[in-house]
Structures are given as C-alpha cells and as structure tokens.
Amino acid sequence: MQGKGFIKFIAIVLAIVCAYALSFTLVASKVEKDAKNYAKGDLAKEKAYLDSMSTEKVYPVVGFTYQEVKAKEINLGLDLKGGMNVTMEISLAELVKSLAGNPTDANFNKAVQNAQIQLNAGGKDYIKIFVKEFEKLSPGVKLADYFSNQDNASQLKPNASNSDVESFLEKEATSAIDRSFTVLRSRIDGFGVVSPNMQKQEGSNRILIEMPGVQDKERIAKLLQGSAELQFWQVYQVQEVAPLLENINKTLAATLKADAPATKDTTAAPAAAGSKLAGLEKTATKDSTAKGGKLAGLGKKDSTAVRAELLKSNPLYAVLNLPIYQGQNGQQQLMPGAVVGMSLQKDTAKVNAYLRIPEVAAAIPSTMKFMWSVKPREGSKVFELYAIKVVSADGKPDLGGEAISDSRADFDQKGKPEVTMYMTSEGAAKWKKITAEAAADPNNKKSIAIVLDNQVYSAPTVQNEIAGGVSSITGNFTQADTKDLSNILKAGKLPAPARIAGSYIVGPTLGAQAIHDGLISFVIAFIVILIFMALYYHRAGWVANFALLINLFFVIGILVSLGAVLTLPGIAGIVLTIGLSVDANILIFERVREELAHGKNVGAAIKEGFKHAMPSIIDSNVTLFILGAILYAFGSGPVQGFATTLCIGILSSLFAAVAISRVVFESLLARKIEVNFDNSLTRNAFKNLAFNFVGRRKIYYAISTIIIVAGIGMYFKNGGLNLGVDFKGGRTYLVHFDKAVNTEDLKSKLSPVFGNETPEVKTAGEDSQVKITTTFHIEDQDIKTDKVVEDALNKGLAGSKYEIVSSQKVTPIIASDIVNGAFYAVLISCLFMFIYIVVRFKKWQYGLGAVIALFHDVLMVLSFYTILDGIMPFSLEIGQDFIAAILTVMGYTMTETVVVFDRIREKLKESGKEDLHGEARNNLINFALNSTLSRTILTSLTVFFVLLVIFIFGGDSIRGFIFALLIGRIIGTYSSLCISTPIVIDLGSSAEKK
C-alpha cells in the first residue's frame, strides 16, 4: 500500500490535536471536582473557590489559567445544560425613521410600514424594499431631501441620487447591527453569563444569543431590549476619594456586627495601562503605562481567622482594594488616576450593598456616584471602581451620546490603534469646555469617563483642550478594542431598538435529563454496532471496530477544537455518523468476500476489495456531505449542530474506515496473522439472490401511490400538517404536572385567559407532561408581553401542581424565514443531487430517477406523519428538526442509490458498452440490485438498530425527530431498491420511443 507512512503521520497529528483539545475538559473537570470536595455541598463556597481559581494556572507545563481552560472545554448546548436562547431583531424601520429625523410625511411613513410588512412575509433586504416602496408612493421625490444633513454631509450630498441614499442606508444598517452586537455583548458580559455564545446572522438584521444557565426571562428581556444610553462624565481622582473611602470603612465597622463568611481570596492583578484623549489638531504625547503593584488586601494564604478579623475591623477594604504601589522611598502610595478601587467580580455586589446602607449613603456627597468598569482587567476577574462627578443640578451627564456624529477605529502616526471621535457642532462646543477643565492643570491632567448603561467602558486622560470636535483616544489598545470602543461611541448616535424576535428556554432539569438520555443512547448504540460487526465479520469486524473507536475520538476532538456547540441533535449526529461509517467498512468487506469467493488469496482480495469499493464509498459520502452542507447553510440552531457533526463525521469516517483500516490490514498480513471476513453462520448469507425488482416495479409504484394518496386524504381531514411553532410562529410551553392531566380540560381552562383563542394542547411523552402552543399576543412587541402571556398561562393552570420545564417563542417573521429556508433546502439539495449524478454517471435518466426517488421519499415521510399523527404516543409536529430528518433521509436514499448505480457502471465498463436496452438492461439492473443487496440490508439494519436505540433511550425531546429518521431509513431502503433504480427503466424506455 502506497502512502502508508503519510497516513500514519496524519493519524498521529490528528490524535495529538484531538487529545490536546479534549484535555481542557479533563483539566476543568478536575478543578471543579476539587471545588466540590472543598465546598462539601455549600454552593456559595464552591463558587467562591472557582472564582479564586479563575486566574490560577491549572494546566501543567502549558500554564493556562482555569478561566482560559474553561473557555476551551467541550461547549454544551442549552438542551444539555439548561439556559436561554434568544434571537434579537434590530429594528431597521426605527433606524430609517431616525436617520430621516422622524418625518411626518404620510408617504414616507407608509413606505416604512409596507417594507416591514414585506419583511415579515419573508422579504430579505429591508433597505431595498423601503427604497422601492418609497419610489412607488412618491415618484420623482428625492430621498436625499430626508436623509442629507449637516452631520452626514461628508457621506451624503444634498443632491445625492436615490441609489446613493440606498447605499448610505445599507452602510448605516450594517453599522447599526455591529453597534447593537457590541452593546448586547457588553450587557451580557455584565450580566455574568458563563461562556455566552453570540452570532450575527449573516444577511439579516438578527443576532443569535445563547446564555447557558440563565432562567430569568423578564430580567433578560429588560436587559437586552432597553435602549442604549451613552454618557460622558468628569471623574474624581483617587486622591480626592480616598479620605471618603476611609470614612466609609470606619462607618461600616461601627455599623456592621455580623461576620462575613470566609472565602478563598486571590491576589489581584497589577493596574492596567491608562488611556489618553487628545484633539486631532494637536500632537498626542507618548502613551505611558501606569506603575503596577500588588493590591492591598488579603492573599490566598491568609487564615480564616485573619480574614474574619479584617471583615470586622475593615469591612470595606476586605472587599475593595485601593490602587497603590511601592514608591522609591519604600512606602506604599496611592496610584494617580481615575480608578478609586478594585474588587473581584464576586465582591462587587458586596461593595454595592455597603454603599447603599443608609449611614454610608448619607456620607457620600450628592455630587458623586460610583460606577464599575464594564469589563475586568485582562487575565483576571478584577473590576475597577470609578467616582463619577455630577456637576449639573439635574444630575444629568456632561454630554450625551447624541453629541457624537461619528467615530471610527484608526491608527496614530506611529501605527498604534486608536479611536477617532467626531462631535456634532453643538456637542463640540460643550466638549471644548469639558476638556479644557480636565486639562487645566498640566501637572494633574484628569480623565473623562465614557459610560454605557451605567458602566464605564473607558476613562481616557485628557491631554489638552479639544476645540474642533474631533478627538483621538489612545492607549494600550488592540484593533479589536478600538473597533469595540468605536461601536460603543456610535451606539448613542442613532437609536435602532433591539427586540426579542424568538426565544427558547430550557430548564436545568430537562438539561440534566437530556444529558443522561443522550449518553445512554450513545453508549448502547455504540455497543450494538461493535457487537454486530464482531459477530458478522469476525476478525475483520474487530478491525472495523478499531476504526470506529478512532473515528469517534477524531469527531469529538475536532468538534471541541473548532469550538462547535454540542447539542442533543449533535449527539444524534455523532451516533448516526458512527452508524454511517460502518457503511464504508461493509462495502469494502462485501467486495473482499466476493473476491475471496472467486478463489483469490486474502492479501489480493483485500487489495481488490478496497479498489472496487472506493468509487461507491466516495460517491455516497460526497452526496451525503452535500446534504450536510445544505443543512448547515439553511438551518439554524439544532439543525446546524446536526449538520456540523455530520460533515465532520463523514470526513473523519472516510479517513478512519478506509485509510486506517487498510493500514491495520496491511500490518496484520505482514505479521502473518490470519484475517477472516466471516464465520460459519454468515459465510453464505445473501448468496445466490435473484429478486426480480424490475419486474415487480409497478406493484411498488402502486404501494407508494396508495400511501401518498392516503396521506393527502389525512392532510385535508386534519386541516393541514401539524406544524410546530418553528413554522407558524407562536409560543410553546412544555409543562410537567405531578399527575396525569386531560388535554381537553386544559384547553377549556386556557381559552378564556388567552383571549378566547383556543390553544393547542398535546401530550408530550407521558400523560403528566403536555406541550401548550398559543399565538396569543405573538405580534405584540412590547417588552412586557412575555410576562403577560406567562401570567395568563399560570392563571389558566391555577389549581394544579406543575412546572414549566421549557418555553419557546417564534415571531411570524422568524417562522416565515424558517419555512423559506426549509423549502429552498429541499429544492437546492435535489438540484445538487441531479447535477452530481448526471456528471458522475453521464446519463440524465440516472439523475432524474434519483431526484424522483427523493421527492417520493419526502412525500412518503410526510404521508406517514399525517396518517400516524394522533395515533402515536408522542408528538409528530413538523419543525426545524423534521427538516434535518427529511434531508438526512434524502441522504440515505442517495447513498443507497449511488452504490447501485456504481455497480451498474462497473458492469457496463466490463462489457465494453455505454448502455444496454430492453431485457438486457432489466437483467443488468436486477443483477446490480441483488449483488449489492447484502450491503444495502446490512447498512440499513445497522443504522436502523442505532436509531431504534436512540428512539427508545434518547428521551422525549428528540423522539419525533428520530421517528422521522426511522421511517425514513425504511423508506430510503425501499426506495433505493424498488423506486429510484427501477424507474430508470421507464425513463430509458420513454427516451427510446422518442
């Protein structure tokens, strides 16, 4: 075998990369196990321990901290660990109106309204739709009359064409989404979510946010949907505030009597570098790094007794460190600057509580208020405290976000990242006055705090009076820092409200159950495959099992190294990948057995088996990979997770099942170890088969027609398909009761509280658990609407003992996008399949036969869903997961069909002919179907057993999804044998007649 050394090299490199990626999970688990042992059931103590370890190096040799290790461990989805998934929609309608100065013109506002209606109906580009609607309603009127003004004169001239205005609006819309992303990320970080996952949905005005462990829906709604408030404040220097903090500490010591619990503390990081603010018309001075030093307070080695004593005598300083450094005389001195104190994240709430105590609040001047930095210092969990100076009688900031006309990430003359900020004419006048006061003392230049949502984003030191309204902010910035700060500065310029367009909440109980069910199904399914391969193929089966284990290791390792989120459908994807990877081994082994039956020795048979199986393996895997790519492109959330796992698994299984297993066989042969591919029970299995599939094809056509017609009849009888909330919009709640409930009784109780709208109530897995779906207030965008609907639900369920396990919200616009995405996914996949088959087999009949079989399979699965809906003891609603199932079923059919087509092509090549006709073609197709029947049946049974195990043990949350795959597996096998290949006969006959 050529390239054996290269295969071994690639396998070793992959193994090292995967082992490294998985090692972070092992290290994080060890730290968390230590925390549990230390806390002995005390959750507060456990959290304090983990907080104290956040900046400690816990990874041997490499030296990563626990915080860094935690960020690199296996990323579990919400369905596995609980939390909240939110789709935020940036209101481009509000943005357009704001850019135009909120005109009262009826046609303008009608165009805005019409564009939003079309977007809700599935339109893609709001700006293009708006411009088109405006030109329709106001022909001959220039949009520049509405949008061109003094502040944007450099970007949009008064005589600009409508096309120029459209480009300007597109740019502003993109910028608004970027700014919203930055603001939302800042708010989520401040909320304290562990490892939030945020993604901008390309080509749309939406942002997807996953927040593990978050359950407070109302608080999250307020946090995410509140309008951003950008402010500029003068700040006190630490020397001015230190005496007040000393007084507060003494007041607290006299007031507080209760001892604080002992916690494990940590030494904070040195002070970070300061930033500077200068006018662009003046040369900025060289930036300097503030002197660092160890913060005052207790270290990790201090005893509990000393800690308790400090909490009594110096309660404030036990949780707040003053910024100090060691001077040249060896004495500790206050570090000059705007930072007045520093605390670990876990202590910031305690500091806030101390400052709210009446005796303490009375000592704080009315001209001062405290604010925390929005982010901790780099590489730590230490937050900085600032003392904001309130100079106006009404308590308002010195300057608001409306004063900013523009800002951009830039570079200074030395190539260092900086932020350039542009003021409006009115803002520039105020800015000149503020900066002049801050820079008045050349020996004590002061800072101005840039505040968003009452958190200090930056506090640059003012270097000089800035009169032109154009300023540069320099400091120890990276390019990412300047981009973020630029977006923050623009956040207050133009309001583009962000609204929750969709949400999904899963409780930790369901998450824990999902993990348990998923792992059980995974382990059992894996064992089923290992046993089957070992029993059927004897020693060769153990080689396949070794390749399977390597494949599993590679798949999980690659997923972790890519930072992919592992969801329950993702686990299903891993199990299916393992089942499908068996297909390659079965194809090879069956071809080897054919060569052995022809009298060849084992070495030659293995060589020929791999050679003849490779075209089928490549073709079948390419077709499945194409479907995986389409799933990824058109799906979202769980569907994308499934597609990611599937695509990675296909590539990995190809390498493991083909390359690594070949190397293992070569090694066994070189060491003279006997290799056999069967046993006494399986040796003659599937021998001398001669089913007349082609001759009975009309019977199969009739069977399919009867089922599809029955499905259509049930469709009309049931009033359409049982669409999930993904496809029709609405809210769905999964509610668990302490005892069995009657769904009709629940409907009658809920209908009055939902405005006489009858909700959909269905049993979900067991009689004591139901899924409640309603469109009550679904189009109402008020922040409080979610709370109103949930209050109505609780009112309707009053008198019962229940728990809302999870909830999901999908607005009509999201639902229409999902429907369109699903529709295009099926059509595009069929087109790609047709093109690939025609190119590979050079016959349009093969391509069309395969596509007809695909549509046949989709109709058959839908028919079974409509026929069995209400009969099966679990929900058969059609949602995003169902689309994943449909496309996977199509992949099965294509895989099976391509293998048969390959055998037909091989036989034609052997006979030296391009095609056969009449009875000769019928015999050829029957031969191809029968000769590949062993592989078809074995692969189908293997995957079917895997799916059956997941169906039984995988839990209610994916039972409907797996059921679609189960019946799809049966239909796919039936279709490849009885429909797709035999139909080539009829297509060929029609062509011959013409």
QUINORFEN-V579472 format. One line per field, one symbol per residue. phi: phi as a letter, one per 30 degrees, with the letter a starting at -180 (. if undefined). A space follows every 50 residues. Layout:
# QUINORFEN-V579472
phi=???
This chain:
# QUINORFEN-V579472
phi=.diddddddddddddddddddddddddddddddddddddhjddddddddd dddecddcceididdddddddcdecddddcbikbcbcccddddddddddd ihdceddddddddddddddddjdccddddddddddddbdidddddccdbd dcedcbddcdddddddddddddddddddddddddddddeddiddhdcbbd deibcbbcbcbdidbdddddddddcdddbcbcbdbdddddcedddddddd ddedddcdddddbdcbddddddddcbbbdddcdddddbcddcldddkccd dddddddddddddbedddbbcddbbcdddicdbddekddcabbdedcddd dedddddeddedddeddbbcbcddbddeibcccccccdccccddidddac ddddcaaadbbddciddbccbccddddddddeddddddcdcdcbdccbdc cbhibddabddddadccdicbcccldccdddddddddddddddbdbecbd caabbbdddddddddddddedddddddededdddddchdddddddddddd ddededddedddiddccdedddddddddddddedddedddddddddddjd dddddddddddddeeddddddddddeddddeddcdahedddddedddddd dddedddcddddddddddddciddbbcabddcdcdidhdbdcdddcdddd edddddddddddddddddijdddddeccikbbbccccdadbcddddeddd eddciidddcbbdbjbdcbbccbbcehdcdcdeddeddddddddddcejc cbbddabbbbdeddddddddddddddddddddddddddddchbddddddd dedddedddddddddddcdjdddbdcdcbddddddedddddeededdddd eddddddddddicdabbidddedddddddddcdddddddddddddddddd ddcdjddbdddddddddddddddedddcbddedeeddddddddd
